[in-house]
Amino acid sequence: MTASSPYAQTWDLDTLAPAPETEEFTTLLATFRTDLLDLANRADSLPALDPAEPDVLIQWAGFLASYESVASRGTELDAFVGCHAAADANNRQLHGLEAELSSLGPHRARIDLALQFGLQAATPEQLAECFEANAELKRIGYWLTDQRTLASLRLPREQELLAAELDVDGVHAWGRLYDRVSGALRVTVMEQGELVERSPGQVQCDSADRSVRQNNYCASVKAWRGVSDTCSDALNHIAGTRLTKYKRLGLEDHLEAPLRFNRMERKTLEAMWTAVDDRKDMLLRFFSAKSRLLGLDHLSWYDLQAPLPTTSTDSADIDYDTACGLIIESFGRFSPEFGEFARTSIVDRWIEAENRDGKRQGGFCTGFPTHQQSRIFMTYVGTLDSMSTLAHEIGHAYHSYVLRDQPLFLQDYPMNLAETASTFAEAVLGEERLEATEDSSGQLAILDTMLSDSVGFLMNIHARFLFEDRFHIERSDGELSPDRFSELMVEAQQQAYLGALGDDGWNDTFWISKLHFYISSLPFYNFPYTFGYLLSLGLYAMAREGGGGEFPDQYRRFLLATGDRCTEEAVADSFGHDLQQPDFWNRSLDVVAERVARFEQLAT
């Protein structure tokens, strides 16, 4: 932050914990380790739940209160070290701290196992009686019931404990290896007549000059291809470990666990993808219109984020301060609370957005529940897409803010509902800006960003889903080579994009560069994005039809419901919609169709 720049682009981590290199932090971590181990030992001796034994219920309630406190501290330590490591990707001390925190995973697993198996020993009827007999247990009854259900995804106790210990230097180590490889990667590009090295997140394909876009794309592909063998090993072993566990559990469907983690049913997923398949060909009209504006016969991968030649300078280049101001104003018009929250997160320096070397790629929002704050990581590059990403991450932070006074265990929501909150924030910003823009070139630029997002959620994410689905099927028969990964990636892209890109338009290294495939604890980190996008569009359509009014409060109640209900119930209870029927999904896709038609009209 400077005199001419009111909003800082680097975050404040100092108010959350002592710096990682200090003795104070070492003491903090050591105390947490001791408390976690003590709690794990207590968990081993938890008695069986019995509604007829008040003392047992009191013991469980006391243990859960202790676990809530320790879990909150652990969440903050993980988030704190993760933030530092993301902002300083080549810091070996931080790598060591990440590994040290990961090594505590088996102790957490002991606690979770004791709880889940202890809950599984009680019948649903007995569990309900326990809730009626003890108010503290009833308060987190949904979470306890959910934990009981998750026990069905567990191996026998001793096998689970061994697996948790092995995972530290196994599947999770492969995920950490990818983080280090991708964080250290440099892309050599030409800038102002000189060859320079950039982090992958700094190399964009959004230049108005197609030759620059193509060169940046080719340079990125070359760099990622150089680490294909290492990333192939990582991906094979992450998925291989996962499939071995599924086999031991008797799970024949590799989607069963991810659906369970997202608290949603397969019928809901199938209804969503069916609607997408039936209607996403409307995006080909967007491709055609954009190609004409760019003077191209067809789009290639590196053209998808290209700015339009009719775009005004103001629309094409948005500095960080301007973006922050627009987000605060747009969110504030939706609801005063949302706007004030955005202001707080920006002014109080919850956001790391600086465009510099040495940062990890991508973006995220992470929570600090004890402090009731979040931190947002991204690299802001001055584009509409970058501003949308900022709004997206603030949407995540607002979701956590709404849930801040709930018990910690009811602040945990599935990823598909998390992505609903974040993409809803993008929708609020986009629609507000579109309605406030009078000139056609500005409207075209905003619609281009909106429809590029539609392409991302309905085509790019679909390609990721298809790739991961087919990759898991083939991985059950053995490891895949880098070349086979690339073949599957291109096949998935061609199907998801309806073959609409040029022959040079397919990114066969996307499986290497997309970090979501390498998150060892979360399989299929893709379909929740499409779910959240379409659900948020449907909700925004409701808000628009209702003219605002009570909707902001209704939306807030929905966010509260995400912590203590399954996906289908949260939506049905808050808005009355059935996600397993095509009507709701088509209502969302109608919004995309309206935008395509408007873009075509302005582009002629």
N, C-alpha and C positions, 0 to 999 in steps of 0.2 A: 504494500500500500504506500502510495506517495501522495504529495500535495495535490497532484493532478489526477490521481486514481483513488477513489474513495474505498474501493473494495480490494482487500488483499487476495492474492492468488495462492498463498501458501497457508496451510492449516496451523492451528495451535494445538499441539499435543502435550505441551508442558503442564497444562492445567489438569491433565488426566492421570498422570503418573510420573515418577522420577524418570529421567532419561535412561535408556537401556544400559549405558556404559557406567552408570553410577553405582556406588555401594548401596544406596537406598533402594534402587531397583532390585539388586541382587538379594537384599534382605526381604523385600516384598515377595519376590518369586519363591524364596526358600520357605517363607511362612505359609504361602499358599500350598506349596508341595506338601509340607507337614500336615496341614489341615485337611488336604484332600486325602492323603494316606490314612489319617485317623478316621475320616468319614467312611472310606472304603472298608476299613476293618470293622467299623460299626455295622455297615451294611451286611457283612457276612453273617452277623448274628441276629438279624431282624427276625422276630417271630412271625408265624403265619397270621395273616389277618383273620380276625374273628369278631363279628359284630356283638357277640355276647361277652366279650372281654374288654371293658372300657379302658383298662390299663394298657392293653396292647394297642388300642386305637390312639391313646395319648402318646405312646412310644413312637408310633408311626408318624403322627403329626409333628412331634418334636424332631424326628429325624429329617422329615421333609423340609421343615423350616431351616435346619442346618444346611441341608443340601441346596436349598434356594440361595442361601447366602454364599456358600462356596462356589456354586455354579455361576453366580453373578460375577464374582471376582475372577473366576476363570475365563468367562466370556470377555471381560475387560482386558485381561492380560493378553489373550489371544488376539483381540482386536488391536490393542496398542502395539504389540510387536509386529503384527501384520501391516499396520499403517506405516511404521518406520521402514520395514523391509520393502514395501511397495514404492516408497519415495526414494529409497537408496538401494537399488536392486543389486549392486555389487558388493555390499557390505557383508563381509564374511562373519563378523560378530553377530549380526542380525540373523544370518542363516543358521548359526549355531543356536541362537535363542529359539528360532522356529522349531528346530529339531528337538530342543530340550522340552518345549511345551508339548510337542507331538508325543514325546516319550511318556508323558503323563496320561496319555489316552487310555492305557490299560486300567489305570486306577478308576477313571471315570466309567469305563466299561464294567468294572466290578460293581459299581454302584447301580448303574442302569440295569444290569442283569439281575441283581438282588431284588430291585423294585419290580421289574417286569415278571420275573418268575414268581415272586411273592404275590403279586396281584393275580397272576394266572392261576394260582392255587385256589383262589376264591371263585365261586360261581358268580355270574352276573347278578343273581339275586342277593347273594351274600355281600357283594360289593355295594349294591344299592342300600342295603341295611347299614353298612358301615358309614355311608355318607349321611344317612338320617341320624345316626348315633353320634357323629362327630362333625361339628361345624367346620373345622379347619380342613378336614378331608373333603367335605362337600364343596367347599369353596373352590377347590381345584379338581373337582370330580371329573370333568371332561378330560383333563390331561391324564389322570390316573386310569380312566377307562381306555384312553388311547394307548397308554403304555402297556396295558394288559393285552390289547390287540397286537401290538408290535412284538410281543413275545413269540408269536407264531412265525416271525422271521428270524428267530434265533436258533442257533445250533444248541445241542446240550451244553449245560453250564461250563464244564471243564474245557470243552472244545472251543467255546466262545472266548473264554479267558485266554486260552493259548493263541487263538486267532488274533485277539486284540494286541497281544504282545508282539506277535510276528508281523502284524500290519505296520508297526512303527518303522521297521526297517524293510518292510515289503511294499505293499500297495501305496501307502502314504509317502514312503520315500521316493517312489517313482513320480508321484505328483509333485513333490518338492524339487526333484531333479528337473522336471519340466520347467518349473518356475525359475530355476537358476539358469537353465539353458536359454530360455526365452528372454530373461532379464539381461543376460550378457550379450545377446545377439545384437549385431550392428549391421545396418543396411548402408551400403555405399551409394550415394546419389550425387548428381551434379547440381550445384547451386551457384549461380552467378559465375559460371565458368570454372569452378573449382570442385574437385571431388571431396566430399565430406562424409563422415559417418554419423548416422542417426539411429536412435532407438526405433524399433518397428512402429510404435505409436505415433512417432513424429513424421512418418512417411505416409502421405495421404495421396489418394487418387481423386482429388477434388479441384485440380487446377483447371482454369479455363483453356489452357493449352493442351491439346490432346497428346502431343508428343511427350510433354512432361508427365501426364498421367500414365502413359504407356511405359515410359522409362522408369518411373517410380514403381509401377506394378512389377515390371520385369526384374528390377533390382531387389524388390522384396521377395519375389518368388525364388530368385537365385539364393538369397541369404537363407531363407527357410529350408530350401532344398539341401543346403549344406549341413543341416542338423536332422535330416529325415531319418537316418538310421537310429540315432539316439531316441528320437520321438516315437519312432515305430516300436522300439523296445518298450518304452514307457507305456504306450497305449495298449500294446499286447498284454503286458503284465497287469495293468490296472483292470482291464476287462477280464483277463483270464482268472485272476483272483476272485473277482465278483461272480463269475460263472461257476467256479468250483464250489463256492458257498451255496449258490442257488441249487446246484445239483445235490449237495448234502441235505438241503432243506426239502428236497422233492419239488422244487419250483421249476416247472417246465417252461413257463412263460417269463422271459427276461424283463417284461414290462410290469409284472405284478408288483415288484418291490417299488419301482419309481412311482407307480400310481398310488401305492399305499402311502409313500412319503408325501405325496401331494394331496392326500385325503380326498381322492376322487375315484370314480368308477370308470372302467373301460368303456362303458356305453357312452359316457360323457365325452371321452377322448374321441371315440369313433364318430359321434355326432358332429363334433367340431371339425375333424379332418374331412368328413364327407361334405360338409357345407363349403369348406375351403376348396376342395377339389372341384366341386360343381360350379364355382363362381369365380375362381381366380383368373380365368381367361380374360376377364375384363381388364386386367392389368396389361395385357398385350396392347390394348388401345393406348394406354399411357406410354408404353415403350415406343409405339409407332409415332405418336405425337412428339415425344421427346427427341427421337431420332431425327425427325424432320427439322426441329428447332436447332439441333446441333449440326445439321447438314450431313448426316450419316445414313447409310443404307440400313444399318442395324447397330445395336448396342453391344459392346463387349463388357467383360467384367469391370474393366477399369473406367468405363463410361457411366456406370450406374450412379456414382456420386458427383458426376460432372455438373458444374453450374450452368444455368441456361444463358445463352448469349443475350437474351432480352432482359436479364436481371440487372437491376440498378445497383450501383456501387454500395449504397447503404444496406441493401438487402443481402448482398453477397459477402460483405465483410462486417462482422459484428464484434466489436471489442468486448472484453469481459465485463466491464462496468455497465455497458449498455445492455448486455444480456441479463445481468443481475437485475437491473432496473425493470426490464420488461417482465421478467419472471415474477418479481415482487408485485408489480401492478396487476398482472393477469391473475395470479393466484388470489390477490386481494379482492378482485371483482367477483371471483367465484365465492369466496367466503373470507371475512376479515381475519379469522383465525389462521387460515391457510396462508394468507399474505404476510401476516405478522410472523408466522413461523419461518417462512422463506427469508424474511429480512433478518431474523435472529441467526439463522444458520449461516448466512453470508457475512453479516457484520461481526459475529462472534468467532469467525474464522474456523468453521467446521469443515471447510472445503480446501482440498489441495488440487489446484487446477493449472499450475504453472507448466508451460511448455519448455521442457529442458531435458537434457540427456540424463541417463542413469535411472530413469523411472521404469517400473514394470508397465507392460501394455495393459489396455483395458480400463475399466472403471468399476467401482463398487461403492456401496454404502454399508458401513458396519456400525454396530450399536455398542454403547456403553451404558448398560441399564442402571448401574448404581448412580451414575452422574446424570441419568436421564438425558443423554445427548447422543448424537451420531457423528460420524466423520465420513466425508465423501472424498473419493479419490478418482481423478480423471486427468486428462491432458486437454486443456482448452486450446483450440486452434483457430478460433475466430469465424466459424461457419455456422449456418443455421443448424446443421446436424449436431455440432458441438453444443449449441445452446439447448437443443432438445435433450441431449444427454445430461446436461446440468439439471434441467427440469425433471428428468426421469429420476435421477438420484435423489433430488430433494423430495420427490414424491415418496420414495422409500423411507426417507428420514421422517417425513410427516406421519407415515403409517406407524412407525415406532413411537412417535410422540403421542399419538392418540391412545396407544396401549400402555403408556408409561406407568400408569398407576395400577395396572393389573398385576396380579401375582406373576413373578418371573415366568413360571411355567405356562401361563396363559398369554404371554407376550410372544410366544413361538407360533408362527403361522407358516403354512406351506408356501412353496415358491410360486405356485400358480397364482395365489391370491396376493403375494408380494408384488408380482409383476403387474397385477391389475392396478394396484395403487400407483406404481411408478408410471405406467403408460397412460393412466388417467390424467396424471399431472402433465404429461406431454400434450394430451388432447386439449386440456384447458388452455395451455399456452398457445398451441397452434390455432385453435378456433378463435381465441381472443385476438390474436395478431391478424388473422385473415379478415375478420370483420372490421378491424380498425384500419386496414390498408385500403386505400382508394385507387391507386394506380394499378393498371393491369400487370405490369412487369413485376411489381411487388407481390401481387396476388399469385402470379405464376410461380414465383420463387418459393412462396410458402406452400403452395399446393404441391410443388415438386418435392419439397422436403417431406410433406405428409405422405405422398404416394410412394416416395422412396422408402419410407418407414413401412408402408403396406407391403411393398416388395420384400423388405427384410423379414417381416413377420409371417407373410403368407407363402413366400417362396424360399428365401434363404434359410429360415428356421425349419421349414418343411424339408429342405435338402439335408440339413443336419440330422433331423429325425430319421429320415430314410437311410442315410449313411450309417448312423449308429445302430439302427435296427438290423440292417443287413450285415454290418460288421460283427455284431454279437452272434448272429446266426452262423457266420463263417468261422468265427473265433472258437466256437464250441468244437470244431473239428481240427483246430490247430492254429499256430501263429500265422499272421499275414505279413507279407513283405511290404516294404514301402511302396513298391510299384502297384501292388494289389490295393493298398489303401487309396492310392491316387485314382485307380480305376473306379473303385466304388464311389469315391467322392464325385468324380465327373458324372458318372451314371446318375447319381442322386440329384446333382445340379440340373442335368438335362431334363430329368423328369419333373422336378419341382418348378423349373422355369419354363416348362412346356416347350423346350427346344428353341426358345426365342432369341438367345444370344448368338453372336457370330461364332464361326468355327474356332477363333482364338479367344472366345469369351468365357472359357471355363477355367476355374482356378483349381488345379489339381494339387496344390499345396495347402488348401484351406484346412485340411485335417491336421496339419502341423501347426498352423498359425492360430487356430481357434482354441484358446485355453480351456474353454468349457468342457472339451472332451477329456481333459486331464485332471478334472476335479475328482479325486479318488473317493470322496465321501458321497458324491451326488451323481448317480447315473442319469442319463437322459436329461441333461441340463439344457433342454431345448423347447419341447412342447409347452412347458409352462409359460414361455414368452408369448407364443401365439394365443394361448388361452387368455392370458392377462390382457393382451392387446385387444382381442375381440370383445372380451367382457367389458373392458373400459370404454370401448366405442359404443357398445350397447347402453351402458350406463350414462355416457355423455349424451346420447340421443334422448334418453329419458329426461335428463336435466334440461335439454334444449326444448323439448316438447312441453315440459311443465313450466317453462319460463323462469327457471331458478326456484324461487319460493322456498319450499321446505326441503328441496333436494339436498343442499349441503349438509343439513342435519341428518337426513336419511343416509347419505354417503358416510358420514362419520360413524353412525350406528353400524353400518356394514363393516367398516374397518375394525370396530370393536368386536364384532361377531367372528372375525377371522381367527381369533385366538382360541375360541371354545366351541367351534362347530366344524363339521366336514364341509367341503367346498359346496356341494349341492345344497346343503341346508343353509349355509351362510347366505347364499344368493336367494334361495326361496323365502327364507324368513325375512330378509331385508327388502326384497323387491318383488317377490311373488313369481319369479320366473323358473321354469323347468329347463335345466341345462341339457337334459337328455333328449329334448325335442328340437327340431331344426329351426323353429320360429325365431328363437332368440338370436341364434348365430346369424341367421339371414338378416335380421334387423341390424346387426352390427355391420354386416357386409353391404347393406344398403348405403351406409354412410360412405364406405369406400367407393361404391358405384357413383354416388353423387359427386364425389371429389374428382373421379375420372372424367365424368361428363363436363364438369366445370373447367377442368384443365384443358380438355379438347376444345371447348368453346373459346377459351382465352388464347389458345395456341394457334387458332386459325387466322 
